[in-house]
Amino acid sequence: MSVNDILEALANGWSAEEVAENYRIPVEAVYEALRFALETLRKVEVITVEATS
């Protein structure tokens, strides 16, 4: 069971409770996966580069 699996299930419309029940994990683990994803995305810096022709 990975964070990716949990996020994919949530993105497909499953509730946190459904994810927990189907993957046999505590619902708190689902929320922790969301927190992990949020913290990871906060660290991402996007740099825009203008194309020249």
C-alpha positions in Angstrom: 0.0 0.0 0.0 1.5 3.3 -1.1 0.6 6.9 -0.9 0.1 6.8 -4.6 -2.5 4.0 -4.2 -4.4 6.0 -1.6 -4.3 9.2 -3.7 -5.5 7.3 -6.8 -8.4 5.8 -4.9 -9.4 9.2 -3.5 -9.1 10.8 -7.0 -11.4 8.0 -8.3 -14.1 9.1 -6.0 -13.6 6.8 -3.0 -14.2 8.4 0.4 -11.5 8.2 3.1 -13.6 5.6 4.9 -13.9 3.5 1.7 -10.2 3.6 1.1 -9.5 2.6 4.7 -12.1 -0.3 4.6 -11.0 -1.6 1.2 -7.2 -1.5 2.0 -7.7 -2.5 5.6 -5.9 0.5 7.0 -6.9 3.0 9.6 -8.7 6.0 8.3 -6.0 8.1 10.0 -3.5 6.5 7.5 -5.5 7.9 4.6 -5.4 11.4 6.1 -1.7 11.0 6.8 -1.1 10.1 3.1 -2.9 13.4 2.2 -0.8 15.3 4.6 2.4 13.7 3.1 1.3 14.6 -0.4 0.6 18.2 0.7 3.9 18.6 2.3 5.7 17.1 -0.7 3.9 19.5 -3.1 4.8 22.5 -0.9 8.4 21.7 -1.5 8.1 21.8 -5.3 9.2 24.9 -7.0 8.1 25.6 -10.5 10.5 27.6 -12.7 9.1 29.2 -15.9 11.5 29.4 -18.7 10.6 31.6 -21.7 11.3 30.0 -25.0 13.3 31.9 -27.6 13.1 31.5 -31.3 
